[in-house]
Amino acid sequence: MTRASARVIRTLKCAVSYPEGPGYANLHRVMYMQADLWAAQGVGIGLADALIAPRAEEIRRKIMPMNHYRAIDAARVLDFALMSCHTPADNSVNRFVQDAIEEAAPRTLDELVKMLRTIPEYADAAKKGYGPALVQGRGSARCGKMLVDMTGGTEGPADALDRLSTAGVDTLVGMHYSEEHRKHAEELKLNLVIAGHISSDTLGMNLVLDEIEKQGVEVHCISGMVRVRR
């Protein structure tokens, strides 16, 4: 076997996944990270913890019946290396987009959406029909204070929107928002921009893969993942 063919086999027998195993079973623990994000905006940490706790317990109960180790067991049988990587990617995209927004300083919501669509992963998503979109607010309205909300496992409680609005946040940029969240934001006159779920996951994972590739690992992407190198 040549060195080149051995390298290809090594590449094919590696997989990067959403939360699996203990990461999936304990997803609710990650959600408390959201309380820290809210506290950084001026929400009291005690109140933030109290807000996230019921939602975290809801997610814990929802995940309890799942087969948490199915993918891990399949990878073991197939002799695949499997890495579960979700929060590092979410943290990466959260910081990247927050920094990009602060640097661009868009004035209106239309400008904010336009700016997001200049990021390659979101530009690709826009071409495919699921790019960044304004779902609550008027495009001509000013953005005000903008907060990127893309980490912490999954969607937090709608009640948190009240506290963020009171703390002075005017616009939230997230991967996705439920209809309950959208309607509540409408009542609060809080702007919501959906950047996109898969495209945001892709951006976060690309930032992680940039570091992985530095170790000489060859990466091939499937299932909606579009590789963009920085």
SVG drawing of the C-alpha trace seen along z (x, -y; Angstrom):
<svg xmlns="http://www.w3.org/2000/svg" viewBox="-47 -53 51 57">
<polyline fill="none" stroke="black" stroke-width="0.4" points="0.0,0.0 1.4,-3.4 1.6,-6.3 -1.0,-8.2 -3.5,-5.4 -3.0,-5.0 -3.7,-8.7 -7.0,-8.4 -8.2,-5.5 -7.3,-7.5 -9.3,-10.4 -12.4,-8.3 -12.4,-6.7 -12.9,-9.8 -16.1,-11.5 -17.1,-14.7 -20.6,-14.7 -23.3,-16.7 -23.4,-15.8 -23.3,-12.1 -22.8,-9.9 -22.2,-11.8 -22.3,-15.1 -25.8,-14.3 -27.0,-12.9 -25.8,-16.0 -26.8,-18.6 -28.9,-20.4 -25.8,-21.2 -24.4,-23.3 -27.5,-25.5 -26.4,-27.3 -23.8,-29.0 -26.7,-31.1 -27.1,-32.5 -23.6,-33.8 -24.3,-35.5 -27.3,-37.2 -25.4,-38.3 -22.8,-39.9 -25.6,-42.1 -26.7,-43.3 -29.1,-40.6 -28.5,-39.5 -26.8,-36.1 -29.2,-34.8 -32.1,-35.7 -30.4,-34.3 -29.8,-31.0 -33.5,-30.9 -34.6,-31.6 -32.6,-28.9 -33.2,-26.2 -36.8,-25.1 -35.9,-25.1 -32.7,-23.0 -34.8,-20.5 -37.3,-20.4 -34.5,-19.5 -33.1,-16.9 -36.5,-15.1 -36.9,-15.3 -33.5,-13.7 -33.7,-11.0 -35.4,-8.4 -33.0,-8.8 -30.4,-6.3 -27.4,-8.4 -24.7,-6.0 -26.1,-4.7 -23.7,-6.6 -20.7,-5.8 -21.5,-2.1 -21.8,-2.2 -18.5,-4.0 -16.9,-1.4 -18.2,1.5 -17.1,-0.3 -13.7,-1.1 -14.2,-4.8 -12.7,-7.5 -15.6,-9.7 -15.3,-13.2 -18.4,-14.9 -17.9,-18.6 -20.8,-21.0 -20.2,-23.6 -16.7,-24.5 -18.1,-25.2 -21.1,-27.1 -18.7,-29.2 -16.6,-29.9 -19.4,-31.1 -20.9,-33.2 -17.7,-35.1 -16.9,-35.3 -20.3,-36.8 -20.4,-39.2 -17.0,-40.5 -18.0,-40.8 -21.1,-42.8 -19.3,-45.1 -16.6,-45.8 -19.2,-46.4 -21.5,-48.4 -24.6,-48.2 -27.1,-51.0 -30.4,-49.3 -31.7,-45.8 -31.6,-45.6 -27.9,-46.5 -27.3,-43.9 -28.9,-41.1 -26.9,-42.4 -23.7,-42.3 -24.3,-38.8 -24.8,-37.6 -21.2,-38.8 -19.9,-35.9 -19.2,-33.0 -21.2,-30.4 -24.2,-32.7 -23.8,-33.8 -23.8,-30.1 -27.0,-29.5 -28.6,-32.6 -28.0,-31.2 -29.6,-27.9 -32.7,-29.7 -32.1,-29.6 -29.8,-32.6 -30.0,-35.2 -33.4,-36.8 -35.2,-39.4 -38.1,-37.7 -39.2,-40.4 -38.8,-44.1 -38.8,-46.6 -35.8,-46.5 -35.5,-50.3 -35.4,-50.3 -32.1,-51.0 -30.3,-48.0 -29.4,-49.5 -27.6,-47.2 -27.0,-43.8 -26.4,-40.5 -25.4,-37.3 -27.2,-34.3 -25.8,-31.1 -24.4,-29.0 -25.7,-27.2 -27.0,-23.9 -30.4,-24.9 -33.1,-27.6 -33.5,-29.2 -36.9,-30.3 -39.0,-33.0 -39.1,-34.8 -35.4,-35.6 -36.3,-38.0 -38.0,-40.3 -34.9,-40.5 -32.6,-41.1 -34.9,-43.9 -34.9,-45.5 -31.1,-45.3 -31.0,-47.3 -30.6,-44.7 -32.5,-45.9 -31.6,-43.1 -30.9,-39.4 -29.1,-37.4 -29.5,-33.7 -29.4,-30.4 -33.2,-29.9 -36.2,-31.1 -39.4,-29.4 -42.7,-31.0 -43.3,-31.5 -40.1,-33.4 -41.0,-35.5 -44.4,-36.5 -43.0,-37.4 -40.3,-39.5 -43.0,-41.3 -44.8,-42.2 -41.5,-43.5 -40.6,-45.4 -37.3,-43.3 -35.8,-42.7 -34.9,-39.1 -32.6,-38.1 -32.2,-34.4 -28.7,-33.8 -29.4,-30.2 -29.0,-26.9 -27.0,-24.7 -25.0,-27.6 -24.1,-28.8 -23.1,-25.3 -21.0,-25.2 -19.3,-28.5 -18.5,-27.4 -17.2,-24.0 -15.1,-25.6 -13.3,-27.6 -12.6,-24.4 -11.5,-22.5 -9.1,-25.3 -7.2,-24.3 -7.6,-20.5 -6.2,-20.8 -3.0,-22.4 -2.3,-18.9 -2.2,-17.4 -5.7,-15.9 -7.4,-15.9 -11.1,-17.0 -14.0,-16.0 -17.4,-17.5 -20.9,-16.1 -24.5,-16.5 -24.8,-20.3 -21.3,-21.1 -19.5,-23.5 -15.8,-23.9 -14.6,-27.5 -11.0,-28.0 -9.6,-31.1"/>
</svg>
